[in-house]
Amino acid sequence: MEWSVNDSGPRFTVSFLDNDGKLKPSKLVTDNIENSIPDISVSRDEQPGRIIVELDGVTSFAHVVRSDDKWWIHFQGRIYVTNMHEPGSKNSSLSEGSLSAPMPGTILDVLVKSGQRVRQGQTLLVMEAMKMEHRIQAPKAGEVIAVHFETGDRVDMGANLVEIGE
């Protein structure tokens, strides 16, 4: 999954480590260059739409709302809008036929196998991340070239889950 802070800004990818529900960035890449990462971790809060952010040892809350592929984040009196870019979207550095994990999680169900034909929008697998189920769907019709994980496997954000060809 690629992200940008505004529609015209550079795209970046982030890898996370999951430590008992606390997500901590482990790698931040922009334009094929690895960047330094601040001391930050994020975890779910009991209140819907709110997350707990620990930044440089200070704990505070952020309010988060998703609208389509935009995430609106209200943190420390400022509003940030981040854009989520699906693999294969314009200017994507990932190959068009690959599907990556939107965040760290566990594969709950694999619904396709290599060699199978799929239609656009068909659910390929289901994963659990941050106590929510995410259905990974085919962005286009085609043939499944590879399925890289099985039910029960843990995956990192950005891990290539399924590849689809023509």
C-alpha positions, 0 to 999 in steps of 0.5 A, a space after each residue: 500500500 502506498 500513501 501520500 499526504 496530499 494529492 500531489 505529494 510524493 508517495 511513500 510506503 511504511 512497514 509496521 511491527 505489531 507488538 501486542 496491538 501497538 503498531 510501530 513503524 519499522 521502515 519508511 520509504 519515499 522514492 526508493 530512499 529509506 527515511 528516518 522514523 520518529 519514536 512513535 507507536 499507534 494503538 486502538 482506543 476503546 472509543 470508536 474513531 479514536 486511536 492512542 498515539 505515543 510520540 517521543 514518550 508522550 501519549 495522546 489521542 488522535 481522531 481518525 475518519 476514513 472517507 473512500 481512500 482518504 484518512 482524516 486525522 485530527 492530532 494535536 490541534 491539526 488536521 492531516 489528510 492522507 491518501 491511500 493508493 491501491 497497488 496499480 494506481 497511477 504512479 504506483 511503484 507496485 506492479 499492477 497485478 499485485 495485492 498487498 496487505 493494507 496493514 499488519 494482520 492475520 490471514 483468516 481465509 484464502 478463497 482462491 488458488 493459483 490458476 483460478 480465474 477471478 472477476 473484478 471485485 471478487 473477494 480473494 482472501 479475508 484478513 484480520 487487522 486491528 480487530 477488524 476483518 478486511 476483504 482483499 478484492 481483485 482490482 481487475 478480472 484475470 488469473 491468479 498467478 500466486 497466493 503467497 500466504 495461507 490461513 493463519 499466517 501473520 503478514 506485515 503491512 505491504 506484504 504481497 498477498 496475491 498476484 493476478 495476471 491477464 
